[in-house]
Amino acid sequence: MSIITIILIAIVAFLAGIEGVLDQWQFHQPIVACTLVGLVTGNLEAGVILGGSLQLIALGWSNVGAAIAPDAALASIASSIIMVLSIGANPTPETIRTAINTAIAVAIPLSVAGLFLTMIVRTVSIPIVHIMDKKAETANFAAIELWQYVAISLQGLRIMIPAIFLCLIPSESVQAALQAMPAWLSEGMGIGGGMVAAVGYAMVVNMMSTKSVWPFFILGFTVAVLADLTLIALGAIGVAMALIYIGLKTMATSNSGAGSMDPLGDILNDY
């Protein structure tokens, strides 16, 4: 990689790291981070495909209480770099497909490794909090703001430093390692990557599933496999189903007073 490319990747990695805490511009989300890495490296299409695949996995990741979700930022940036190194300077459809499958397969271990880096950064941030408390006692707001930037920057460095190290790996070494893999392993990684994405989506469905929305999910799942429908058509069908659902909910509320979270059930109960 050229120096300019490494610098651009480092900037994207830094933004992804701080957004893992701020959640303002969503640079840490796979669909954004992988797309940006693909853009700055000249592999935009592959970056979008990888980001979309990893986003399905990350949909089921969320912080619950003291339980920290896997690190989507490190998984996105590191897997994108590995994908770019695997593609090389002369990409072919086969090498791109293999690189994407490999990147998806290594994303989960990378996300778990990111938890260890997160623990280190948050431990280092504890003294910073005490320093800010002392500055608050003297109403030194400029110092509080400065230390706030320092703490946020540590989150960015948490992703940027590993990203730079990965960029320094010769692409020839990564491609040689991929070519040395047996066919059963490379094909298995591709199948495993697809299964992991399905599991991530299933986690989201499990959290959202209620008696009233299952009919819409079944209908959408059935309609989505029709080859003649475009994304615009699927979007229009989704909007129509949402409007129907809102209309049913309004009808149920007007008929039964308060209504419940199950508008279909409310209407059926009235009859």
VOFI-812304 format. One line per field, with one value per residue (C-alpha): residue in three letters; x, y, z; chain. Coordinates in steps of 0.1 Angstrom, whole numbers, plus 5000, padded with zeros to 4 digits. Last residue first. Layout:
BEGIN
residuo: (Ala, ...)
u: (X, ...)
v: (Y, ...)
w: (Z, ...)
cadena: (A, ...)
***
This chain:
BEGIN
residuo: (Tyr, Asp, Asn, Leu, Ile, Asp, Gly, Leu, Pro, Asp, Met, Ser, Gly, Ala, Gly, Ser, Asn, Ser, Thr, Ala, Met, Thr, Lys, Leu, Gly, Ile, Tyr, Ile, Leu, Ala, Met, Ala, Val, Gly, Ile, Ala, Gly, Leu, Ala, Ile, Leu, Thr, Leu, Asp, Ala, Leu, Val, Ala, Val, Thr, Phe, Gly, Leu, Ile, Phe, Phe, Pro, Trp, Val, Ser, Lys, Thr, Ser, Met, Met, Asn, Val, Val, Met, Ala, Tyr, Gly, Val, Ala, Ala, Val, Met, Gly, Gly, Gly, Ile, Gly, Met, Gly, Glu, Ser, Leu, Trp, Ala, Pro, Met, Ala, Gln, Leu, Ala, Ala, Gln, Val, Ser, Glu, Ser, Pro, Ile, Leu, Cys, Leu, Phe, Ile, Ala, Pro, Ile, Met, Ile, Arg, Leu, Gly, Gln, Leu, Ser, Ile, Ala, Val, Tyr, Gln, Trp, Leu, Glu, Ile, Ala, Ala, Phe, Asn, Ala, Thr, Glu, Ala, Lys, Lys, Asp, Met, Ile, His, Val, Ile, Pro, Ile, Ser, Val, Thr, Arg, Val, Ile, Met, Thr, Leu, Phe, Leu, Gly, Ala, Val, Ser, Leu, Pro, Ile, Ala, Val, Ala, Ile, Ala, Thr, Asn, Ile, Ala, Thr, Arg, Ile, Thr, Glu, Pro, Thr, Pro, Asn, Ala, Gly, Ile, Ser, Leu, Val, Met, Ile, Ile, Ser, Ser, Ala, Ile, Ser, Ala, Leu, Ala, Ala, Asp, Pro, Ala, Ile, Ala, Ala, Gly, Val, Asn, Ser, Trp, Gly, Leu, Ala, Ile, Leu, Gln, Leu, Ser, Gly, Gly, Leu, Ile, Val, Gly, Ala, Glu, Leu, Asn, Gly, Thr, Val, Leu, Gly, Val, Leu, Thr, Cys, Ala, Val, Ile, Pro, Gln, His, Phe, Gln, Trp, Gln, Asp, Leu, Val, Gly, Glu, Ile, Gly, Ala, Leu, Phe, Ala, Val, Ile, Ala, Ile, Leu, Ile, Ile, Thr, Ile, Ile, Ser, Met)
u: (4342, 4359, 4385, 4395, 4402, 4423, 4442, 4452, 4462, 4485, 4503, 4470, 4440, 4430, 4394, 4382, 4369, 4391, 4422, 4416, 4410, 4442, 4462, 4447, 4456, 4491, 4495, 4482, 4506, 4535, 4524, 4523, 4558, 4572, 4556, 4571, 4605, 4602, 4593, 4623, 4646, 4635, 4610, 4613, 4635, 4609, 4628, 4619, 4581, 4583, 4605, 4582, 4550, 4566, 4578, 4544, 4526, 4551, 4545, 4514, 4525, 4558, 4593, 4617, 4643, 4642, 4643, 4674, 4691, 4680, 4698, 4731, 4726, 4721, 4753, 4771, 4758, 4770, 4805, 4805, 4797, 4826, 4850, 4840, 4848, 4883, 4889, 4877, 4897, 4930, 4947, 4980, 4965, 4952, 4986, 5003, 4978, 4984, 5022, 5020, 4999, 5029, 5018, 5023, 4985, 4979, 5001, 4984, 4950, 4962, 4972, 4940, 4915, 4925, 4939, 4904, 4893, 4923, 4913, 4880, 4899, 4922, 4893, 4876, 4909, 4909, 4873, 4879, 4910, 4890, 4863, 4886, 4858, 4883, 4864, 4858, 4896, 4898, 4869, 4886, 4918, 4897, 4880, 4915, 4926, 4898, 4905, 4934, 4910, 4885, 4913, 4925, 4890, 4883, 4915, 4903, 4868, 4885, 4898, 4862, 4855, 4886, 4875, 4841, 4856, 4879, 4852, 4838, 4873, 4879, 4846, 4854, 4889, 4876, 4849, 4875, 4900, 4874, 4861, 4897, 4918, 4952, 4968, 4959, 4926, 4939, 4954, 4921, 4902, 4926, 4922, 4884, 4886, 4906, 4884, 4850, 4861, 4878, 4847, 4822, 4838, 4817, 4790, 4798, 4779, 4776, 4740, 4732, 4755, 4742, 4752, 4724, 4726, 4763, 4760, 4738, 4762, 4790, 4775, 4766, 4801, 4817, 4796, 4802, 4839, 4840, 4823, 4845, 4879, 4900, 4918, 4901, 4867, 4870, 4880, 4851, 4827, 4840, 4835, 4800, 4783, 4804, 4791, 4820, 4815, 4780, 4779, 4769, 4775, 4800, 4817, 4823, 4824, 4858, 4872, 4855, 4869, 4904, 4900, 4889, 4919, 4943, 4929, 4935, 4971, 4977, 4964, 4987, 5017, 5011, 5000)
v: (4905, 4932, 4906, 4902, 4940, 4940, 4910, 4926, 4957, 4939, 4965, 4972, 4994, 5023, 5027, 4995, 5007, 5038, 5020, 4990, 5013, 5032, 5000, 4987, 5018, 5018, 4981, 4989, 5019, 4996, 4970, 4996, 5010, 4974, 4968, 5000, 4990, 4956, 4973, 4997, 4967, 4950, 4922, 4897, 4873, 4865, 4856, 4888, 4881, 4851, 4867, 4898, 4877, 4857, 4889, 4906, 4876, 4876, 4912, 4909, 4879, 4895, 4891, 4920, 4904, 4871, 4889, 4907, 4875, 4858, 4885, 4878, 4840, 4846, 4866, 4838, 4812, 4831, 4835, 4798, 4789, 4811, 4798, 4762, 4769, 4783, 4753, 4726, 4741, 4739, 4771, 4778, 4803, 4823, 4823, 4834, 4862, 4874, 4873, 4891, 4919, 4928, 4935, 4972, 4978, 4955, 4975, 5007, 4992, 4979, 5015, 5031, 5010, 5017, 5051, 5062, 5052, 5069, 5101, 5101, 5102, 5129, 5150, 5148, 5157, 5190, 5197, 5193, 5215, 5243, 5239, 5247, 5252, 5246, 5215, 5205, 5202, 5177, 5156, 5158, 5143, 5115, 5107, 5106, 5081, 5058, 5062, 5038, 5010, 5020, 5018, 4984, 4969, 4982, 4965, 4932, 4937, 4943, 4907, 4895, 4916, 4902, 4867, 4875, 4893, 4865, 4846, 4877, 4887, 4853, 4853, 4887, 4877, 4845, 4865, 4891, 4865, 4847, 4878, 4889, 4915, 4925, 4947, 4926, 4911, 4896, 4928, 4946, 4919, 4919, 4957, 4953, 4927, 4950, 4980, 4962, 4939, 4968, 4990, 4962, 4954, 4926, 4938, 4949, 4933, 4958, 4966, 4953, 4966, 4956, 4932, 4916, 4940, 4934, 4902, 4917, 4946, 4923, 4912, 4948, 4960, 4932, 4939, 4976, 4972, 4948, 4975, 5003, 4985, 5016, 5017, 5049, 5037, 5002, 5016, 5039, 5011, 4989, 5016, 5026, 4992, 4979, 5005, 5023, 5055, 5058, 5097, 5102, 5070, 5087, 5056, 5033, 5066, 5073, 5041, 5044, 5079, 5067, 5038, 5061, 5084, 5054, 5042, 5076, 5076, 5040, 5050, 5081, 5060, 5036, 5000)
w: (5167, 5187, 5197, 5161, 5158, 5190, 5180, 5147, 5165, 5189, 5211, 5228, 5224, 5246, 5234, 5218, 5184, 5180, 5192, 5169, 5139, 5145, 5149, 5117, 5098, 5112, 5100, 5066, 5063, 5073, 5048, 5020, 5030, 5029, 4995, 4981, 4995, 4978, 4945, 4948, 4957, 4924, 4921, 4893, 4913, 4939, 4971, 4989, 4986, 5009, 5035, 5034, 5039, 5067, 5084, 5080, 5095, 5124, 5133, 5156, 5175, 5184, 5171, 5176, 5198, 5179, 5145, 5156, 5167, 5134, 5115, 5134, 5128, 5091, 5089, 5107, 5083, 5053, 5068, 5076, 5040, 5027, 5054, 5044, 5008, 5017, 5040, 5016, 4988, 5007, 5018, 5002, 4979, 5008, 5025, 4993, 4989, 5025, 5020, 4986, 5002, 5024, 5060, 5067, 5064, 5093, 5116, 5106, 5114, 5148, 5156, 5143, 5162, 5198, 5186, 5181, 5216, 5230, 5211, 5231, 5264, 5252, 5239, 5273, 5289, 5269, 5277, 5314, 5311, 5295, 5321, 5350, 5376, 5404, 5416, 5380, 5374, 5402, 5388, 5353, 5368, 5384, 5351, 5334, 5360, 5349, 5312, 5312, 5323, 5295, 5270, 5282, 5283, 5248, 5236, 5251, 5235, 5201, 5202, 5202, 5172, 5155, 5161, 5145, 5115, 5105, 5085, 5069, 5057, 5042, 5024, 5010, 4998, 4982, 4962, 4952, 4942, 4920, 4904, 4895, 4911, 4899, 4926, 4955, 4965, 4997, 5009, 5004, 5022, 5051, 5053, 5053, 5080, 5102, 5097, 5102, 5131, 5149, 5147, 5154, 5188, 5203, 5227, 5262, 5291, 5320, 5312, 5277, 5250, 5215, 5188, 5168, 5139, 5138, 5118, 5092, 5091, 5083, 5050, 5040, 5049, 5029, 4998, 5001, 5005, 4975, 4954, 4967, 4961, 4952, 4985, 4998, 4988, 5001, 5035, 5034, 5024, 5052, 5078, 5067, 5063, 5092, 5117, 5134, 5113, 5129, 5128, 5164, 5182, 5205, 5219, 5188, 5169, 5184, 5169, 5136, 5132, 5140, 5115, 5087, 5094, 5095, 5062, 5046, 5060, 5047, 5013, 5012, 5022, 4994, 5000)
cadena: (A, A, A, A, A, A, A, A, A, A, A, A, A, A, A, A, A, A, A, A, A, A, A, A, A, A, A, A, A, A, A, A, A, A, A, A, A, A, A, A, A, A, A, A, A, A, A, A, A, A, A, A, A, A, A, A, A, A, A, A, A, A, A, A, A, A, A, A, A, A, A, A, A, A, A, A, A, A, A, A, A, A, A, A, A, A, A, A, A, A, A, A, A, A, A, A, A, A, A, A, A, A, A, A, A, A, A, A, A, A, A, A, A, A, A, A, A, A, A, A, A, A, A, A, A, A, A, A, A, A, A, A, A, A, A, A, A, A, A, A, A, A, A, A, A, A, A, A, A, A, A, A, A, A, A, A, A, A, A, A, A, A, A, A, A, A, A, A, A, A, A, A, A, A, A, A, A, A, A, A, A, A, A, A, A, A, A, A, A, A, A, A, A, A, A, A, A, A, A, A, A, A, A, A, A, A, A, A, A, A, A, A, A, A, A, A, A, A, A, A, A, A, A, A, A, A, A, A, A, A, A, A, A, A, A, A, A, A, A, A, A, A, A, A, A, A, A, A, A, A, A, A, A, A, A, A, A, A, A, A, A, A, A, A, A, A, A, A, A, A, A)
***
